[in-house]
Each structure stands twice: as structure tokens, then as C-alpha cells.
């Protein structure tokens, strides 16, 4: 007598399907990170080159970092030339256009030291760009380099030697923030890091050109320190 072959029961099939779904759910984050890894490396390289260009400018200007375009301000401060790190107000203005504004970007002080305009843009930052400074870059400068508007009551920029080597000077700005976070070219640390570009976070770079990826949790843990790597304005007790 031939023995009948037993098939899968409905419950067994549901168990197998559930296991497959669970495995896919566990693998998806790893696959997403693997896919983003080359772009993250490009972004880190961009930020390292931007910091190198920024310090090169400082070395040619008595070690003073460029004006960070704080408050949209790009005037002659402390004897330094018109304009800021990202753009000059004398050669154009920021608009709400979605285009990459190369012409205005080229008026910034750091641009002349940059190897390519591409280093101003994260490869994961695709049009339509965030209005205002999003037209020019994916990154903003820490307002600490001008004391968030004033050092000892005057407008000036800090010298390289006034900062620790691991002070964070540039980071990827939170693309979900208010327009006020994007309208000038520099930010307070609490105005946030990119939430989505790399591993639920973004890239930062310190004065010594070391670029690193930070998650939102890591960034805000650092932002809570005052003074710290983010709140690093000289001549203050709390870095603010």
C-alpha cells in the first residue's frame, strides 16, 4: 500500500512566513547602511576638505576663521574683508529657489580654497534643496566662531588657537528644521543635525579636520554639554 505524503498545514505555513518576515526586518537596516556607506564616506571626505579649506583661509588671515555669515551678516568685521565663509552679501542674495546657486556660493571666502564646489554638498542631499542656504550647501558653520554674534561685546571671529582641536566647527543641518535654521549660513548647536541622511543622523567635522558620523542620540548628548565640542565659543564659561 502506498503511503500518502503529508503536506504543510496552514499553521506551519504561517509560522514559516512569519520567520521569513522577521529575517527580512532584521536584515533591512543592515542592507540600508551598506547601501549608504559609500555616500557616507563621500560626505565625510567633503567635510574634511571643507575644514581644510577653512583652516587654509585662517592661515592666510592671521589665524582668524572666516565670518560664519551669522544672522545673514557679511559686513566688514574687525578689519576682515566683506563677506563670509559661504557667500558675500555684496554679490547676490539668498532666495527661495530650489536651484544650486553656484554663482553666490563662489563669492564665499572658503570657496577660493575648495578643491571643488561639490564638497559643499552631501550626495544624499538632492533637489529640491531646502530654501535659503540650502541653495548653497548641505552644511552650516558653528556660530561659536563669532561667539554667536559677539565676543567681548564686539563683532569678530575667533583664531584657530582659541579652539580645541576636537571642537566641532561644521555639521549637516537638520533639513526638517524651520527656515530660520537655514537662512544665514551658521547655527546654534541646538538647531540640530540632519535626521535622515546617514544612519538616522549626519556628519560633523572638527577643527583638526576629523570628520565623523553622529546619530541624533549622540549629537544631542554632546549638545547637552556646555562647554563641550559643540558649545565651544571662547571667552565664555559655558561655551555659549
C-alpha positions in Angstrom: 0.0 0.0 0.0 1.3 3.5 -1.0 1.7 5.9 1.9 0.2 9.3 1.3 2.7 12.3 1.6 1.7 14.8 4.2 1.7 18.5 3.1 2.2 21.6 5.2 -0.6 22.6 7.5 -1.9 26.2 7.4 -0.4 26.9 10.8 3.0 25.6 9.7 3.0 27.8 6.6 2.1 30.8 8.7 5.0 30.1 11.0 7.4 29.8 8.1 6.1 33.1 6.6 6.4 34.8 9.9 10.1 33.7 10.3 10.9 35.0 6.8 9.3 38.4 7.5 11.3 38.6 10.8 14.5 37.8 9.0 13.8 40.5 6.3 13.0 43.0 9.1 16.3 42.2 10.8 18.3 42.5 7.6 16.8 45.7 6.1 18.7 48.1 8.4 22.0 46.4 7.7 21.3 46.5 3.9 20.3 50.1 4.1 23.5 51.0 5.9 25.6 49.0 3.4 23.9 50.9 0.5 24.5 54.3 2.2 28.1 53.5 3.2 29.8 54.8 0.0 27.8 58.0 0.1 28.6 58.5 3.8 32.3 58.2 3.0 32.0 60.8 0.3 30.2 63.1 2.7 32.9 62.7 5.4 35.5 63.4 2.8 33.7 66.5 1.7 33.6 67.8 5.3 37.3 67.1 5.9 38.1 69.0 2.7 35.8 71.9 3.7 37.5 72.1 7.1 40.9 72.1 5.4 39.8 74.9 3.1 38.5 76.8 6.2 41.8 76.5 8.1 43.7 77.4 5.0 41.7 80.7 4.8 42.5 81.2 8.5 46.2 80.7 8.0 46.2 83.4 5.3 44.3 85.8 7.7 46.3 85.9 10.9 44.7 82.6 12.1 41.2 84.2 12.1 38.4 81.8 11.0 36.1 83.3 8.3 33.0 85.2 9.3 30.2 82.5 9.5 27.5 84.7 7.8 25.9 84.9 11.3 22.5 86.5 11.0 23.0 86.9 7.3 25.7 89.4 8.3 28.5 89.6 5.8 29.9 93.0 6.6 33.4 94.2 7.2 34.1 92.9 10.8 37.2 93.5 12.7 39.1 94.6 9.6 38.3 91.4 7.7 37.1 91.6 4.1 33.5 91.8 3.1 31.6 88.5 3.1 31.5 85.3 5.0 32.6 81.7 4.7 29.6 80.7 2.5 28.7 83.8 0.5 29.1 87.6 0.2 26.1 89.8 0.5 27.6 92.3 -1.9 27.4 89.8 -4.8 23.9 88.3 -4.5 21.2 87.4 -2.1 19.6 84.2 -0.9 16.2 83.4 -2.3 13.7 80.6 -2.0 14.8 79.0 -5.3 15.3 75.2 -5.3 18.4 75.5 -7.6 22.0 75.1 -6.5 23.3 78.7 -6.6 26.9 78.3 -7.8 27.3 82.0 -8.5 26.5 83.1 -5.0 28.5 80.2 -3.5 31.6 81.3 -5.4 31.6 84.6 -3.6 32.3 83.0 -0.2 35.7 83.1 1.3 36.1 79.3 1.7 35.2 78.7 -2.0 38.5 80.0 -3.2 40.3 77.4 -1.1 38.0 74.5 -2.0 39.1 71.8 -4.4 35.6 71.6 -6.0 32.2 73.1 -5.4 31.0 69.5 -4.9 32.5 69.4 -1.4 29.8 71.8 -0.3 27.1 69.2 -0.9 26.2 65.8 0.6 25.5 63.3 -2.2 22.3 62.3 -0.3 21.1 65.9 -0.4 19.2 66.0 -3.7 16.9 68.7 -5.1 14.6 70.3 -4.4 17.0 71.8 -1.9 16.0 73.5 1.3 15.4 77.2 0.5 17.9 79.9 1.5 21.3 78.4 2.4 20.2 75.0 1.2 20.8 76.5 -2.2 24.5 76.7 -1.4 25.4 73.8 0.9 24.3 70.9 3.0 26.5 72.1 5.9 26.4 75.1 8.3 29.2 76.6 10.4 29.1 76.7 14.2 28.2 80.2 15.3 30.8 79.8 18.0 33.4 81.2 15.6 31.9 84.6 16.1 30.7 84.0 19.7 27.2 83.6 18.4 27.1 87.2 17.5 29.6 88.9 19.8 32.9 88.2 21.6 33.6 90.5 24.5 30.9 92.8 23.1 32.5 93.2 19.7 32.0 91.5 16.3 35.0 89.4 15.4 35.9 85.9 14.6 37.9 83.5 16.7 41.5 82.4 16.0 42.5 78.8 15.4 44.4 78.8 18.6 41.3 79.7 20.7 39.7 76.4 19.9 40.4 72.9 21.0 41.4 70.6 18.1 38.2 68.5 18.5 35.8 71.4 18.6 33.1 70.8 16.0 33.0 73.6 13.5 30.7 72.3 10.7 27.8 69.9 10.6 25.0 68.7 8.4 22.0 70.8 9.3 18.6 69.4 10.2 16.7 69.5 6.9 13.4 69.3 8.7 14.0 72.5 10.8 12.4 75.9 10.5 13.5 78.3 7.8 15.4 80.2 10.5 17.9 77.3 10.7 18.8 77.8 7.0 18.7 81.4 6.2 22.2 82.7 7.0 24.9 80.0 7.0 25.6 79.4 10.7 23.7 77.9 13.6 23.4 77.4 17.3 24.2 73.7 18.2 20.6 73.2 19.4 19.3 73.9 16.0 20.1 70.3 15.1 21.8 67.7 13.0 20.4 66.0 9.9 17.9 63.4 10.8 17.8 61.2 7.8 20.9 61.4 5.6 23.2 58.9 7.3 22.1 56.2 9.8 19.5 58.4 11.4 21.9 61.2 11.8 24.6 63.2 9.9 28.2 64.2 9.6 30.2 66.7 11.7 33.8 67.8 11.4 36.2 69.2 14.0 38.9 71.8 13.7 41.6 69.2 13.2 39.7 68.1 10.0 38.5 64.8 11.6 35.0 64.1 10.2 32.6 61.6 11.8 29.1 60.4 11.6 26.8 61.1 14.6 23.3 59.7 15.3 20.7 62.0 16.7 21.2 60.5 20.2 25.0 61.0 20.0 24.6 64.6 18.7 22.2 65.7 21.4 24.2 64.0 24.1 27.1 66.2 23.0 24.9 69.3 22.7 23.9 68.9 26.3 27.5 69.6 27.4 28.2 73.2 28.0 31.0 73.8 27.3 31.7 70.9 25.0 32.7 70.1 21.5 29.6 71.8 20.1 29.2 74.7 22.6 32.8 75.9 22.2 32.7 79.7 22.0 35.9 81.1 23.6 35.9 83.7 26.3 32.9 82.2 28.0 32.5 79.9 30.9 29.8 77.7 29.3 30.9 77.8 25.6 27.7 79.7 24.6 
